[in-house]
Each structure stands twice: as C-alpha cells, then as structure tokens.
Amino acid sequence: MTEPQPGSSAQKAIRPRDRDAILQSLRAGVVPRRGQQFVQVGRSEEVRALLRDLDRIADGGSAIRFVIGEFGSGKTFFLFLIRSIALEKGLVTVHADLTPDRRLQASGGQARSLYTELMANLATRTKPDGGAVASVVERFVTSALQEAREKGAAVDAILQDRLTSLAEMTGGYDFAEVVAAYWRGHDQGNDQLKSDAVRWLRGEFSTRTDARKALGVRTIVDDDNLYDQLKLFSRFTRLAGYGGLLVCLDELVNLYKLANTQARSGNYEQILRILNDSLQGTSVGLGFLLGGTPEFLMDTRRGLYSYEALRSRLAQNRFATEGRKDFTGPVLHLANLSPEELFVLLRNLRHVHASGEPEKYLLPDEALVAFMEHCSKRVGEAYFRTPRSTIRAFLELLAVLEQNPGAAWRDLLGGVELAAESNPDLEPVPEAVIEPTSESTSETAIQPQPAPAARSPRADEDDELSSFRL
C-alpha cells in the first residue's frame, strides 16, 4: 500500500473550521471550498499536465482542457484543486456550473446570466471565496497611480496608455471607458460612479439606456458578447499585475441535455470558437477548464462528437492505447483511483476526522482494509472508480463511531449500504416516433388492438373517453 510521506498534508494538524468544512461537504457529496490538499490522492500525472497549462497562461499564452470522468469520479474536486493551485500561482479564477438558465450561447439572457455568475465567483489569492472584481480594478488603478508618481506623469495619461491595447479589441473601447470611469470616481470620491463601473464589469446592467445614463457607454454585457468580455477581462487582469484568467465551467452535461437541436448546436459552436482560439494561441492569458461526462463528449447524437468540427479536434490520440498515455491533447480523461490510492484516501479522511491527531483515530488500518473489501463485495470495482458513495459511507461510519463510543466497527461494517453511482441526468433519450403520412401507410402500419377489458367507470372519470377506440 502507498503510505503518506512525512511532512505531507496528511501529517499536519487541521484547524476545526477546515475539518468541519471538509467533512460536511464530503458527506453531502459536494466539494469542500477549502482543504482539498488534505484529502487529494492520485492523479499526479494529470495535475502535472495542468500545471504546465497554468504556467503557459501566466506566460501570456492560452489553454483549454476538457476534464472527462464518470459521474461521481471526482471531476468537480479536480477542477477545484486546479483552481486553488491557479490562485497560488497568481492567476485570477472564475467558475460556474452550467444550468438550463446559464449557457454559453443563448438569446434569452442565459449567456449573460452565466457571465454574471462567473464574475460573482471571481477570485484572487487574497479573496479566494469570490467577489473580487472591485479588488482587481482597484489594484489596476493603484498600480497606475504608483507608475505616475515614479514617472512624474499625469495619471490620466498613464491610464490611457495602459488601456490602449484593450480599446483595439472587440468591445474594448467601452470596457476601457468603464475602467476610466472607475478612476474618475476614485479621484473625485464618487462612490456611486465606482459602484456603477463595477456593476457594468459584472454584467449587471440589463439595458443600454441605464448603462449610457450611468457611465456614458453604449454597450452592455449580453448574450452576444460573453466570450469577448472574458477575453477582455483576461487582458485586464494582466494589466492589473495578475498572471491571467482561468475559467472553470462544470456540469457541461446540461448542454448535452438540451432538447432543442439549434440551441445545442449554438453552444457547441461557441465551444468550437473557444477551442480554436486556445489552440491557435490567439487568446492572451486565458485558460478554460470544462468538466463533463463521457456521454457529453462521445455521444454521436447529442454530445460534442455530434458536431463534426469538434469531433475531429477532440479525437483521442490513436497511439495512446494499451496503457500508453498522452496528456498533451485538449481532452483529459481522469484515471480511476487504484485500490492503493483509495486506501491512502481513507487514511487521509480518518486523519481529517481526528483533526490531524493520530491518537484520536477511531479506526485501525485493519478496519480500512476490511471496509474496502466490504465495498468491493457490494459494488465491485465501482467503489474506487467512482469513489463518491464510498467516501460518504466511510464518513458516516466514522460519525457513528464518534457518537457511540461503545460501538465496535466490526459490528457496524455489515450494515454499510453501498450502490454504484449512476447519473440521473443521463436517462436514455426515447427514439422519435415517426408518424405515417399517407393513408396506405397507416393501413399497413397500424394493426387492430384488442379491446381492453371492460370495467365500470368511476364517478370522477370522463365517460366520453371510456369507449374511445383507435
């Protein structure tokens, strides 16, 4: 079995706040906001591949990754882990889950809703919980003030010079005007003007009339310019002294679930545009992490593979077979945890539960092995391939042992219930029923059906339909 190394996160004392946040989140089946380093195991090659991407973004390049894994395999946890690493490297991050009301492309406000959610979750190293738009703008203005003092120049001239590169991009002129308006509010002590500028950057103006009245600009963030605004903001973060912008989008299966073919294709076209810009290096300091299931990627009827341009770009390396790996392509398939790695994960969870104090462990290593054997008998290899239910069951076992000091783990182990994870959002799509169009077709296709057994109608039934026959 793989043992935690001395000095690793698993050997450090854990604050009660972090302990409770980790345990409560994992028992609920969601990713903890903090403390991922205490439970992370395995997938070291995938992490190294993403670290190279983050370095490229910080160097002014671009990157895109489709993180593909089974339902419950840890995609969201992996995205949060990379996001926390990006913050430590000096990048700005935004993240959101796609829903029916938040999409990459739409005409009813869904794309603007996604942008608003992304900006609400904008985080920096000093503000990792989001809401950092104003902090980024303030840092830009402060750096401009410092440069003006050093050069003995006017602040307006410095700002104008810095924002020139933004004005040349699509929608960049109004973006630069809004940042300049924030500076005027800062210089004049006008908090309302500063607030309006931040609201515009967050995408909170719903009409152009309001934006023009408040800031003197003619455009707002809407469904048509979401991606252009993200490109502008990535440039702006670099001007403010950050490394770039990392965009994390999860639950892309909601695009797969769109029933309208035109709406689904519109979103896939937007993904294709982002993919082309990232692979060609036309974006500056901008990276994307997109989380989805294998069905979302490879379904040839509704997934990304149904769009031929995406299918050709996201196809697997034909030489990466029989155990050979390739982590340089845009698609990153999360590897399954090995039994050894799951054993280390259970040890880490036990350590977190004990607040990092080995003398408070409620289970010996023998119990961890017995628990894994029990899981294997119940759900087979799924217990380490999709470990969410395994983690939840293990934490519930620890909770019972903690609150019932006299209970024996051997007696409780047989009562642990496990079931293989299944994605309720990916029920089989029923085939379309093709109705006959001619009388001759109807006569040959529709066979007489036997009459149903007669029964007495109830008072609340519609008697006019009780004798209906095809």
C-alpha positions in Angstrom: 0.0 0.0 0.0 1.1 3.6 -0.7 1.9 5.4 2.5 1.6 9.2 3.1 5.0 10.8 3.1 6.3 12.6 6.2 5.6 16.3 6.1 2.7 15.8 3.7 -0.8 17.4 4.2 -2.0 14.2 5.8 0.5 14.7 8.7 -0.3 18.3 9.6 -2.7 19.5 12.3 -6.0 20.6 10.9 -8.0 23.6 12.1 -11.5 22.8 13.4 -13.0 25.1 10.7 -11.3 23.3 7.9 -12.1 19.9 9.4 -15.8 20.6 9.7 -16.0 22.2 6.2 -14.3 19.1 4.6 -16.3 16.5 6.4 -19.7 18.2 6.0 -19.1 18.9 2.3 -17.9 15.3 1.5 -20.8 13.7 3.4 -23.2 15.8 1.3 -21.5 14.7 -1.9 -20.1 18.2 -2.7 -16.6 19.6 -3.0 -15.2 21.4 0.1 -14.3 25.1 -0.6 -11.1 24.7 1.4 -8.7 22.0 2.5 -8.6 19.9 -0.7 -4.9 19.3 -0.1 -5.7 17.2 3.0 -7.6 14.6 1.0 -6.2 14.7 -2.5 -4.6 11.5 -3.7 -3.5 10.0 -7.0 -3.8 11.6 -10.5 -0.4 13.1 -10.2 0.2 13.0 -13.9 -3.0 14.9 -14.7 -2.1 17.5 -12.1 1.4 18.0 -13.7 -0.2 18.4 -17.1 -2.5 21.1 -15.8 0.4 22.8 -14.0 2.1 23.2 -17.4 -1.1 24.8 -18.7 -1.2 27.2 -15.8 2.4 28.2 -16.4 1.6 28.8 -20.1 -1.3 31.0 -19.2 0.8 33.0 -16.7 3.3 33.5 -19.6 0.7 35.1 -21.7 -0.5 32.0 -23.6 -3.8 30.2 -23.7 -5.0 26.7 -22.8 -8.2 24.6 -22.8 -8.9 21.3 -21.2 -12.0 19.1 -21.2 -11.9 17.1 -17.9 -13.9 14.0 -18.6 -14.9 11.5 -16.0 -17.7 9.2 -14.9 -20.5 10.5 -12.6 -19.1 10.6 -9.1 -15.5 10.1 -10.2 -14.2 13.4 -8.8 -14.3 15.8 -11.7 -15.5 18.7 -9.6 -13.0 18.0 -6.9 -10.2 18.0 -9.5 -11.4 21.3 -11.0 -11.4 22.9 -7.6 -8.0 21.6 -6.9 -6.6 23.1 -10.1 -8.4 26.3 -9.4 -6.8 26.6 -5.9 -3.3 26.0 -7.5 -4.0 28.7 -10.1 -4.8 31.2 -7.3 -1.5 30.3 -5.6 0.3 30.9 -8.9 -1.1 34.5 -9.1 -3.9 33.9 -11.6 -7.5 35.2 -11.3 -10.1 32.5 -11.5 -13.8 32.4 -12.3 -16.1 29.4 -12.0 -19.7 28.4 -12.5 -21.9 25.4 -13.1 -23.9 25.4 -16.4 -27.6 25.0 -15.9 -30.7 25.4 -18.1 -30.6 29.1 -17.2 -26.8 29.5 -17.7 -25.4 28.6 -21.1 -22.5 29.7 -23.3 -24.8 30.8 -26.1 -28.5 31.8 -26.0 -30.9 34.6 -26.9 -33.0 34.8 -23.8 -30.4 36.1 -21.3 -28.9 32.7 -20.3 -25.4 33.6 -21.5 -25.5 36.9 -19.7 -26.6 35.0 -16.6 -23.6 32.8 -16.9 -21.3 35.7 -17.2 -22.8 37.3 -14.1 -22.3 34.1 -12.1 -18.7 33.9 -13.3 -18.0 37.5 -12.2 -19.7 36.9 -8.9 -17.3 34.0 -8.3 -14.2 35.8 -9.5 -11.4 35.1 -7.0 -7.9 36.1 -6.3 -5.3 34.7 -3.9 -6.3 37.3 -1.3 -10.0 36.8 -1.9 -10.4 33.1 -2.7 -14.2 33.0 -2.0 -15.2 35.3 -4.8 -16.4 38.8 -5.2 -13.0 40.2 -6.2 -14.0 42.3 -9.3 -13.6 45.6 -7.4 -10.3 44.4 -5.9 -8.9 43.7 -9.4 -9.9 47.2 -10.7 -8.6 48.8 -7.5 -5.3 47.1 -8.0 -5.1 48.3 -11.6 -5.8 51.9 -10.5 -3.3 51.7 -7.7 -0.5 50.5 -9.9 -1.3 53.2 -12.4 -1.0 55.8 -9.6 2.3 54.4 -8.5 3.7 54.5 -12.0 2.5 58.1 -12.5 4.3 59.1 -9.3 7.5 57.4 -10.4 7.5 59.0 -13.9 6.1 62.3 -12.8 3.3 62.0 -15.3 -0.4 62.5 -15.2 -2.5 59.6 -14.1 -4.9 60.0 -17.0 -2.1 59.7 -19.5 -0.8 56.5 -17.8 -4.3 55.0 -17.8 -4.9 55.9 -21.4 -1.6 54.3 -22.4 -2.4 51.1 -20.5 -5.9 50.8 -21.8 -4.9 51.3 -25.5 -4.4 47.6 -26.0 -8.0 46.9 -24.7 -9.6 49.6 -26.9 -8.4 47.7 -30.0 -10.3 44.5 -29.2 -14.0 43.8 -29.8 -16.0 45.7 -27.2 -12.7 47.1 -25.8 -13.5 50.8 -26.2 -16.4 50.7 -23.8 -14.6 48.4 -21.5 -11.7 50.9 -21.3 -14.2 53.8 -20.8 -15.8 51.9 -17.8 -12.4 51.5 -16.2 -11.6 55.1 -16.8 -14.9 56.0 -15.1 -13.9 54.0 -12.1 -10.7 56.0 -11.9 -12.7 59.3 -12.0 -14.9 58.0 -9.2 -11.8 57.1 -7.3 -10.2 60.5 -7.9 -13.4 62.5 -7.1 -14.6 60.5 -4.2 -17.7 59.5 -6.2 -18.6 56.1 -4.8 -21.7 55.8 -7.0 -19.6 56.1 -10.1 -17.3 53.5 -8.8 -20.2 51.2 -8.0 -21.7 51.7 -11.5 -18.4 50.8 -13.1 -18.1 47.6 -11.1 -21.7 46.7 -11.9 -21.1 47.1 -15.6 -18.0 44.9 -15.4 -20.0 42.2 -13.5 -22.7 42.3 -16.3 -25.4 43.6 -14.0 -26.8 46.3 -16.3 -29.8 44.9 -18.2 -30.4 47.8 -20.6 -28.1 50.0 -22.7 -30.1 53.1 -21.6 -29.2 52.6 -18.0 -25.5 52.0 -18.8 -25.4 55.1 -21.0 -27.0 57.2 -18.3 -24.7 56.0 -15.6 -21.4 55.6 -17.4 -21.8 57.2 -20.9 -21.2 53.9 -22.7 -23.4 52.4 -25.4 -23.0 48.7 -24.9 -23.5 46.2 -22.1 -22.6 42.6 -21.5 -25.3 40.5 -23.2 -25.8 37.1 -24.8 -23.8 38.0 -27.9 -20.5 39.1 -26.3 -19.9 36.8 -23.3 -16.7 35.3 -24.8 -15.4 38.7 -26.0 -15.9 40.0 -22.5 -13.9 37.1 -21.0 -11.0 37.8 -23.4 -11.1 41.5 -22.4 -11.1 40.7 -18.7 -8.2 38.3 -19.1 -6.1 41.1 -20.7 -7.2 43.5 -18.0 -6.1 41.1 -15.2 -2.6 41.0 -16.7 -2.6 44.8 -16.9 -3.5 44.8 -13.2 -0.5 42.7 -12.4 -2.0 39.2 -12.3 -0.9 36.2 -14.4 -4.1 35.8 -16.3 -7.6 34.4 -16.1 -8.7 30.8 -15.6 -12.3 30.0 -16.4 -13.7 26.8 -14.8 -17.1 25.5 -16.1 -18.6 22.4 -14.7 -21.8 20.4 -15.4 -21.5 20.8 -19.2 -23.8 17.8 -19.4 -26.6 20.4 -19.3 -25.7 21.3 -22.9 -26.0 17.6 -23.7 -29.5 17.6 -22.2 -30.8 20.5 -24.3 -33.7 19.2 -26.3 -33.6 21.9 -28.9 -31.0 20.9 -31.6 -30.5 24.5 -32.7 -29.7 25.7 -29.1 -27.4 22.7 -28.6 -25.5 23.4 -31.8 -25.2 27.1 -30.9 -23.5 26.2 -27.7 -21.2 23.7 -29.4 -20.3 26.4 -32.0 -19.3 28.7 -29.1 -17.1 25.9 -27.6 -15.5 25.4 -31.1 -14.7 29.1 -31.2 -13.1 29.0 -27.7 -11.2 25.8 -28.7 -9.8 27.3 -31.9 -8.6 30.5 -30.2 -7.0 28.5 -27.4 -5.2 26.0 -29.7 -4.1 28.7 -32.1 -2.8 30.9 -29.2 -4.8 34.0 -30.2 -6.1 34.5 -26.6 -3.7 36.1 -24.1 -3.5 34.9 -20.6 -6.8 33.0 -20.8 -7.5 29.3 -19.9 -10.6 27.1 -19.8 -11.3 24.0 -17.8 -14.5 22.3 -18.9 -15.9 19.4 -16.9 -18.2 16.8 -18.4 -19.1 13.1 -18.6 -18.0 10.6 -21.3 -21.6 10.8 -22.7 -21.3 14.5 -23.1 -18.1 14.1 -25.1 -18.6 11.0 -27.2 -22.3 10.6 -27.8 -22.6 11.0 -31.6 -26.2 12.0 -31.4 -26.2 14.8 -28.8 -22.7 15.1 -27.4 -19.7 17.1 -28.7 -18.9 14.3 -31.2 -22.2 15.1 -32.9 -20.5 18.3 -34.1 -18.0 17.1 -36.7 -15.6 20.0 -36.3 -15.4 19.3 -32.6 -15.1 15.5 -33.1 -12.1 15.9 -35.3 -10.3 18.2 -32.9 -11.1 16.2 -29.7 -10.5 12.7 -31.1 -8.2 10.6 -28.9 -4.6 10.0 -29.9 -4.7 6.8 -31.9 -1.3 5.7 -30.5 -2.4 6.2 -26.9 -3.7 2.7 -26.4 -2.9 -0.4 -24.4 -1.9 1.6 -21.3 0.0 4.3 -23.2 -0.9 7.8 -22.1 -1.0 11.2 -23.7 -1.7 14.3 -21.6 -0.9 16.9 -24.3 -4.3 16.9 -26.0 -7.3 19.0 -25.1 -9.2 16.1 -23.6 -8.1 14.8 -20.2 -9.7 11.6 -19.1 -9.5 11.3 -15.4 -7.8 8.0 -14.4 -9.5 5.7 -11.9 -8.2 5.6 -8.4 -6.3 2.4 -7.7 -7.1 0.3 -4.6 -3.8 1.5 -3.1 -4.8 5.2 -3.7 -8.2 4.7 -2.2 -6.6 3.2 0.9 -4.5 6.3 1.2 -7.7 8.4 0.7 -9.4 6.6 3.5 -6.4 7.2 5.7 -6.5 10.9 4.9 -10.2 11.1 5.7 -9.5 9.3 9.0 -6.8 11.8 9.7 -9.0 14.8 8.9 -11.8 13.4 11.1 -9.3 13.2 14.0 -8.3 16.9 13.4 -4.8 15.7 12.5 -4.1 13.9 15.8 -3.2 10.2 15.3 -4.1 9.4 18.9 -7.7 10.2 18.1 -8.1 7.7 15.3 -11.3 5.8 15.6 -10.3 3.0 13.2 -7.1 1.0 12.8 -5.6 0.2 9.3 -7.1 -3.2 9.6 -10.6 -1.7 9.6 -9.8 0.3 6.4 -8.8 -2.8 4.6 -11.9 -4.6 5.8 -14.1 -1.6 4.7 -12.6 -1.7 1.2 -13.2 -5.5 1.0 -16.8 -4.9 2.0 -17.2 -2.2 -0.7 -15.7 -4.5 -3.3 -18.2 -7.2 -2.5 -21.1 -4.8 -2.7 -20.4 -2.8 -5.8 -17.3 -4.3 -7.4 -14.7 -2.1 -9.0 -17.1 0.9 -8.9 -16.1 1.6 -5.3 -12.7 3.0 -6.5 -13.8 4.0 -10.0 -16.5 6.4 -8.7 -15.5 6.9 -5.1 -18.2 9.5 -4.0 -20.5 6.9 -2.4 -17.6 5.1 -0.8 -16.3 8.3 0.8 -19.8 9.2 2.1 -20.3 5.7 3.6 -16.9 5.9 5.3 -17.6 9.3 6.8 -21.0 8.1 8.1 -19.2 5.1 9.7 -16.8 7.4 11.5 -19.6 9.7 12.6 -21.4 6.7 14.2 -18.3 5.5 16.0 -17.6 9.0 17.3 -21.0 9.5 18.8 -21.3 5.9 20.1 -18.0 5.2 21.9 -19.1 1.6 22.8 -19.8 0.5 19.2 -17.5 -1.9 17.5 -16.5 -1.3 13.9 -16.8 -5.0 13.0 -20.4 -5.0 14.1 -21.2 -1.8 12.1 -19.4 -2.8 8.9 -22.0 -5.3 7.8 -24.7 -2.6 7.9 -22.9 -0.2 5.5 -25.1 0.1 2.4 -23.5 0.9 -1.0 -24.8 1.3 -4.5 -22.9 2.0 -7.7 -23.1 5.7 -8.8 -25.4 6.4 -11.7 -26.1 9.8 -13.3 -29.8 10.6 -13.1 -29.4 13.3 -15.7 -28.4 10.8 -18.4 -31.5 8.7 -18.8 -31.8 7.1 -22.3 -33.4 9.5 -24.7 -36.5 7.9 -26.3 -36.4 7.5 -30.0 -38.6 9.8 -32.0 -41.9 8.2 -33.2 -42.3 8.6 -37.0 -46.0 9.1 -37.8 -47.3 7.8 -41.1 -48.1 10.4 -43.7 -50.3 8.6 -46.1 -53.5 6.6 -45.8 -51.9 3.5 -47.3 -49.0 3.6 -44.9 -51.5 3.9 -42.0 -53.5 1.0 -43.1 -50.4 -1.3 -43.3 -48.6 0.0 -40.2 -51.4 0.2 -37.6 -52.7 -3.2 -36.5 -56.0 -3.5 -34.7 -55.6 -3.7 -31.0 -57.6 -5.9 -28.8 -60.2 -4.1 -26.8 -59.3 -3.6 -23.2 -61.3 -5.5 -20.5 -64.5 -3.7 -19.6 -64.7 -2.1 -16.3 -67.2 0.1 -14.6 -66.3 3.9 -14.8 -65.8 5.8 -11.6 -67.7 8.9 -10.8 -64.6 11.1 -11.3 -63.7 9.7 -14.8 -64.7 11.2 -18.1 -67.3 8.9 -19.6 -67.0 10.4 -23.1 -63.5 8.9 -23.4 -64.3 5.5 -21.8 -65.4 4.0 -25.1 -62.7 5.5 -27.4 -61.1 3.1 -29.9 -58.4 3.7 -32.5 
